Amino acid sequence: MEGKLKAENEEEDIFYSPERIQEKHEINGCNDDDEEKRKLGRLRATLEKQDPACKEIDDQALRRFLRARDLDVEKASTMFIKYLAWRRSFVPNGSISLSEIKNHMGQNKMFMQGMDKKGRPIAVFFGGRHFATKGGTDELKRAVVFVLDKLCSRMPDGQEKFTVIADLKGYGYANSDVRGCLAALSTLQDYYPERLGKLFFIHVPYIFSTLWKIVYPFIDKNTKKKVIFIENKRLHATLLEEINESQLPEIYGGKLKLVPIQDA
């Protein structure tokens, strides 16, 4: 697959690999800490005027939204107010119950176990097990929120991000869900900014390139930097660069058994 994709994307390589994309720093850093602190104070003041409930929001949460908008206070404020309105309407009880996402949980496609070398919880998604269900896009969005909230709840103190391994072994036309993929992407980028640490695509079939080309323009620049496609021959070695063997799932040469995310 890799050779074909490289030939087709000479002008703009939308399929990353460890050799071509190396993160020089994590985006949870800032070149000017003083500037960020000043803008964080301005953001908090702006938000508290619009919604007094924002006084209860910690600095870490506000900082993620600020960084997601490149320290633009006005844009970050708009983004956060939108998030608050969404959270109150979409998750009125504070969390998503398994009864609300039974169709997706029944596909046995999402697992969580272990931490990478930076202490980020690891999720494994099997794309070949995903099918659009009778619950439609709304249930898919609820399933995405359930997964993201679960990952965030597993983060140790001082950590704000998670790692995802997207295993596309067995992926075919029946698994291609453009609407669902865009809905999941929108939920991640709009409501969980600066939460994704790394997204590894593995066992990628050529057929996936069609879906990826449709989705790619909707991915923001910060998220694009975190996406890596791994060649099969480098799979074990590349994952070990990020994850200790003791924390790597058994199916990838590690020592941990996969645990369904609802049981983790």
C-alpha positions as CSV (number, residue, x, y, z in Angstrom):
1,M,0.0,0.0,0.0
2,E,2.7,2.5,1.0
3,G,4.3,2.6,-2.5
4,K,1.1,3.3,-4.2
5,L,0.1,6.0,-1.7
6,K,3.5,7.7,-2.0
7,A,3.2,7.9,-5.8
8,E,-0.3,9.3,-5.7
9,N,0.5,12.1,-3.2
10,E,3.7,13.7,-4.4
11,E,2.4,17.3,-4.1
12,E,1.0,16.9,-0.6
13,D,1.8,13.8,1.4
14,I,-1.3,13.1,3.5
15,F,-0.1,9.7,4.7
16,Y,2.5,10.2,7.4
17,S,5.1,7.7,8.5
18,P,7.7,7.9,11.4
19,E,10.5,8.6,8.9
20,R,8.7,11.6,7.4
21,I,7.0,13.1,10.4
22,Q,8.9,13.5,13.7
23,E,7.4,15.7,16.4
24,K,10.1,18.1,17.6
25,H,8.0,19.0,20.6
26,E,4.6,18.3,22.1
27,I,2.0,20.9,21.5
28,N,1.4,21.1,25.2
29,G,4.4,23.4,25.4
30,C,4.6,27.1,24.6
31,N,7.4,29.3,23.3
32,D,6.4,32.1,25.5
33,D,5.0,31.0,28.9
34,D,4.4,34.5,30.1
35,E,2.3,35.4,27.0
36,E,0.3,32.2,27.5
37,K,-0.4,33.1,31.2
38,R,-1.5,36.6,30.2
39,K,-3.8,35.3,27.6
40,L,-5.1,32.6,29.9
41,G,-6.1,35.3,32.4
42,R,-7.8,37.2,29.6
43,L,-9.7,34.1,28.5
44,R,-10.9,33.4,32.0
45,A,-12.1,36.9,32.5
46,T,-13.9,36.9,29.2
47,L,-15.6,33.6,29.9
48,E,-16.6,34.4,33.4
49,K,-18.4,37.5,32.2
50,Q,-20.3,35.4,29.7
51,D,-21.0,32.5,32.0
52,P,-20.4,32.6,35.8
53,A,-20.2,28.8,35.8
54,C,-16.7,29.2,34.1
55,K,-15.3,30.1,37.5
56,E,-15.4,26.4,38.3
57,I,-13.3,25.5,35.3
58,D,-9.6,24.8,36.0
59,D,-6.8,26.4,34.1
60,Q,-5.7,23.2,32.4
61,A,-9.0,22.9,30.6
62,L,-9.0,26.5,29.5
63,R,-5.4,26.2,28.4
64,R,-6.2,23.3,26.0
65,F,-8.9,25.4,24.3
66,L,-6.5,28.4,24.1
67,R,-3.7,26.3,22.6
68,A,-6.2,24.8,20.1
69,R,-6.8,28.3,18.8
70,D,-3.1,29.3,18.7
71,L,-3.5,31.6,21.8
72,D,-6.3,33.6,20.1
73,V,-8.4,34.6,23.1
74,E,-11.5,35.5,21.1
75,K,-11.5,32.3,19.1
76,A,-10.8,30.2,22.2
77,S,-13.6,31.9,24.1
78,T,-16.1,31.2,21.3
79,M,-14.9,27.6,21.2
80,F,-15.3,27.1,24.9
81,I,-18.8,28.6,25.1
82,K,-19.8,26.3,22.2
83,Y,-18.3,23.4,24.2
84,L,-20.3,24.3,27.3
85,A,-23.6,24.5,25.4
86,W,-22.9,21.2,23.7
87,R,-21.9,19.4,26.9
88,R,-25.1,20.5,28.7
89,S,-27.4,19.4,25.9
90,F,-25.6,16.3,24.7
91,V,-24.5,14.9,28.0
92,P,-27.1,16.3,30.4
93,N,-26.5,13.6,33.0
94,G,-22.7,14.1,33.0
95,S,-21.9,10.8,31.3
96,I,-23.0,8.4,28.6
97,S,-24.5,5.1,29.8
98,L,-23.9,1.8,28.1
99,S,-27.6,1.5,27.4
100,E,-27.3,4.5,25.1
101,I,-24.6,2.9,22.9
102,K,-25.4,-0.8,23.0
103,N,-25.2,-1.2,19.2
104,H,-21.6,0.1,19.0
105,M,-20.4,-1.6,22.2
106,G,-21.8,-4.9,20.8
107,Q,-19.3,-4.7,17.9
108,N,-16.4,-5.4,20.3
109,K,-14.2,-2.9,18.5
110,M,-12.8,-0.6,21.2
111,F,-10.3,-1.5,23.9
112,M,-8.2,0.3,26.5
113,Q,-5.1,-1.0,28.3
114,G,-1.7,0.3,29.4
115,M,0.2,3.6,29.2
116,D,2.7,4.8,26.7
117,K,6.2,6.0,27.7
118,K,4.8,9.5,28.5
119,G,2.1,8.1,30.7
120,R,-0.7,8.5,28.2
121,P,-3.5,5.9,28.3
122,I,-3.7,3.7,25.2
123,A,-6.8,2.8,23.3
124,V,-7.0,0.3,20.5
125,F,-9.7,0.6,17.8
126,F,-10.4,-2.2,15.3
127,G,-11.7,-0.6,12.1
128,G,-12.6,-3.9,10.5
129,R,-15.2,-4.4,13.2
130,H,-17.0,-1.1,12.7
131,F,-20.3,-1.0,10.9
132,A,-22.9,1.7,10.7
133,T,-25.7,0.7,13.0
134,K,-29.4,1.3,13.4
135,G,-28.5,3.9,16.1
136,G,-27.2,6.2,13.3
137,T,-24.8,9.1,13.7
138,D,-26.3,10.2,17.0
139,E,-25.4,6.9,18.7
140,L,-22.0,7.0,17.2
141,K,-21.4,10.4,18.7
142,R,-22.5,9.1,22.1
143,A,-20.1,6.2,21.7
144,V,-17.3,8.6,20.8
145,V,-18.0,10.7,23.9
146,F,-18.1,7.6,26.1
147,V,-14.7,6.5,24.8
148,L,-13.1,9.9,25.1
149,D,-14.5,10.5,28.6
150,K,-13.2,7.0,29.6
151,L,-9.7,7.8,28.3
152,C,-9.6,11.2,30.0
153,S,-10.7,9.6,33.3
154,R,-7.7,7.2,33.1
155,M,-5.1,10.0,32.8
156,P,-2.6,10.3,35.7
157,D,-2.0,13.6,37.3
158,G,-0.1,16.0,35.1
159,Q,-1.1,14.2,31.9
160,E,-3.7,15.5,29.4
161,K,-3.4,13.3,26.4
162,F,-4.0,9.8,25.2
163,T,-2.7,7.5,22.5
164,V,-4.8,5.6,20.0
165,I,-3.8,2.6,17.8
166,A,-6.2,2.3,14.9
167,D,-5.9,-1.3,13.6
168,L,-7.4,-1.6,10.1
169,K,-6.7,-5.3,9.6
170,G,-9.7,-6.7,7.7
171,Y,-11.1,-3.2,6.8
172,G,-13.2,-3.2,3.7
173,Y,-16.0,-1.3,1.9
174,A,-18.6,-2.4,4.5
175,N,-16.5,-0.6,7.2
176,S,-16.2,2.6,5.3
177,D,-18.3,5.1,7.2
178,V,-17.6,8.7,6.0
179,R,-20.4,10.3,7.9
180,G,-19.4,8.5,11.1
181,C,-15.7,9.3,10.7
182,L,-16.4,13.0,10.2
183,A,-18.7,13.0,13.2
184,A,-16.0,11.4,15.4
185,L,-13.4,13.8,14.1
186,S,-15.6,16.8,14.8
187,T,-16.3,15.6,18.3
188,L,-12.6,15.2,19.1
189,Q,-11.5,18.5,17.6
190,D,-14.4,20.7,18.8
191,Y,-15.0,19.4,22.3
192,Y,-11.8,17.5,23.3
193,P,-9.0,19.8,22.0
194,E,-5.4,19.0,22.7
195,R,-6.4,15.6,24.1
196,L,-4.9,13.4,21.3
197,G,-1.2,12.6,21.8
198,K,-0.6,10.2,18.9
199,L,-2.8,8.3,16.5
200,F,-1.1,5.3,14.9
201,F,-2.7,3.7,11.8
202,I,-1.6,0.1,11.4
203,H,-2.4,-2.8,9.0
204,V,-3.7,-0.2,6.6
205,P,-5.2,-1.6,3.4
206,Y,-5.2,0.4,0.1
207,I,-8.9,0.7,0.1
208,F,-8.7,3.0,3.2
209,S,-7.0,5.7,1.1
210,T,-10.4,6.7,-0.4
211,L,-11.9,7.4,3.0
212,W,-8.8,9.2,4.2
213,K,-8.7,11.5,1.2
214,I,-12.3,12.6,2.0
215,V,-11.6,13.1,5.7
216,Y,-8.2,14.7,5.5
217,P,-9.3,18.3,4.6
218,F,-11.4,18.4,7.7
219,I,-8.5,17.6,10.0
220,D,-6.9,20.7,11.7
221,K,-3.2,21.3,11.4
222,N,-2.4,20.4,15.0
223,T,-4.2,17.0,14.7
224,K,-2.5,16.2,11.4
225,K,0.9,16.4,13.2
226,K,-0.2,13.6,15.5
227,V,-1.2,11.1,12.9
228,I,1.3,8.4,11.8
229,F,0.8,5.5,9.4
230,I,3.1,2.6,10.2
231,E,4.4,0.1,7.7
232,N,3.7,-3.5,8.6
233,K,7.5,-4.4,8.6
234,R,8.2,-1.6,11.1
235,L,5.1,-2.2,13.3
236,H,6.6,-3.8,16.4
237,A,9.8,-1.6,16.4
238,T,7.9,1.6,15.9
239,L,5.4,0.9,18.7
240,L,8.2,0.0,21.0
241,E,9.7,3.4,20.5
242,E,6.5,4.9,22.1
243,I,5.3,2.0,24.4
244,N,7.2,-0.2,26.7
245,E,6.8,-3.9,26.1
246,S,5.2,-4.4,29.5
247,Q,2.4,-1.9,28.4
248,L,2.0,-3.0,24.8
249,P,-0.9,-5.3,23.9
250,E,0.0,-9.0,23.3
251,I,-1.3,-8.9,19.8
252,Y,1.5,-6.5,18.9
253,G,4.3,-8.3,20.7
254,G,3.7,-6.9,24.2
255,K,2.6,-8.4,27.5
256,L,-0.9,-6.9,28.1
257,K,-4.2,-8.4,27.3
258,L,-6.7,-6.2,25.6
259,V,-9.6,-5.1,27.8
260,P,-12.9,-3.9,26.3
261,I,-13.2,-0.2,27.0
262,Q,-16.5,-0.6,28.8
263,D,-14.7,-3.0,31.3
264,A,-11.5,-1.0,31.7
